């Protein structure tokens, strides 16, 4: 299975000043996935992110817009070759690539499943799984909101590690520009008639400065609310 992954998937990584994590992230992807095609969409980093990514063999392009959502969309629309599956992951080395083959196998075995997400809160060793962690609490509140407002039932709807069936995103132009893009993607995939599955993953401490702040939760909640009134597929 692993030897076939490089021809069946592409990897999209959005970056902004991630010189500490981008190298290990790419290295691990290449090792686990047998050198897949990887595109890094960089939001005009002022550190060595672009240099490191190019030296690791990734196809690097400068972001035309602003925010994670815009970067992910640019990565999707500029892919030269269409492959069955797209992997999205963060550039800070938090998400272990070892789970991706299992996620692809689920998609291969279940044509009705459009996306598989890594659930950080089901992993065995994650230190973030505690009611004293405000990000954990915030994620759980947003998960409940997405269930109630969008009908999407996920334990970790904002996870940055996901493998998506390419056809499930055909023609999709996300309205989200920032960290709310995952919430919008969840809704779009389900509205198009696909199921979403989660697999338990462990989660490493990020390398570099954390960009997601508690205030971004308001923008994500607004996106969930907006999607509840939208009929777009």
Rosetta blueprint (number, residue, H / E / L):
1 X L
2 X H
3 X H
4 X H
5 X H
6 X H
7 X H
8 X H
9 X E
10 X E
11 X E
12 X E
13 X E
14 X E
15 X E
16 X L
17 X L
18 X L
19 X L
20 X L
21 X L
22 X H
23 X H
24 X H
25 X H
26 X H
27 X H
28 X H
29 X H
30 X H
31 X H
32 X H
33 X H
34 X L
35 X L
36 X L
37 X E
38 X E
39 X E
40 X E
41 X E
42 X E
43 X L
44 X L
45 X L
46 X L
47 X L
48 X L
49 X H
50 X H
51 X H
52 X H
53 X H
54 X H
55 X H
56 X L
57 X L
58 X L
59 X E
60 X E
61 X E
62 X E
63 X L
64 X L
65 X L
66 X L
67 X L
68 X H
69 X H
70 X H
71 X H
72 X H
73 X H
74 X H
75 X H
76 X H
77 X H
78 X L
79 X L
80 X L
81 X L
82 X L
83 X L
84 X L
85 X E
86 X E
87 X E
88 X E
89 X E
90 X L
91 X L
92 X L
93 X L
94 X L
95 X E
96 X L
97 X H
98 X H
99 X H
100 X H
101 X H
102 X H
103 X H
104 X H
105 X H
106 X H
107 X H
108 X H
109 X H
110 X L
111 X L
112 X L
113 X E
114 X E
115 X E
116 X E
117 X E
118 X E
119 X E
120 X H
121 X H
122 X H
123 X L
124 X L
125 X L
126 X L
127 X L
128 X L
129 X L
130 X L
131 X L
132 X L
133 X L
134 X H
135 X H
136 X H
137 X H
138 X H
139 X H
140 X H
141 X H
142 X H
143 X H
144 X H
145 X H
146 X H
147 X H
148 X H
149 X H
150 X H
151 X L
152 X L
153 X L
154 X L
155 X L
156 X L
157 X L
158 X L
159 X L
160 X L
161 X L
162 X E
163 X E
164 X E
165 X E
166 X H
167 X H
168 X H
169 X H
170 X L
171 X L
172 X L
173 X L
174 X L
175 X L
176 X L
177 X L
178 X L
179 X L
180 X L
181 X H
182 X H
183 X H
184 X H
185 X H
186 X H
187 X H
188 X H
189 X H
190 X H
191 X H
192 X L
193 X L
194 X L
195 X E
196 X E
197 X E
198 X E
199 X E
200 X E
201 X L
202 X L
203 X E
204 X L
205 X L
206 X L
207 X L
208 X L
209 X L
210 X L
211 X L
212 X L
213 X L
214 X L
215 X L
216 X H
217 X H
218 X H
219 X H
220 X H
221 X H
222 X H
223 X H
224 X H
225 X H
226 X H
227 X H
228 X H
229 X L
230 X L
231 X L
232 X L
233 X L
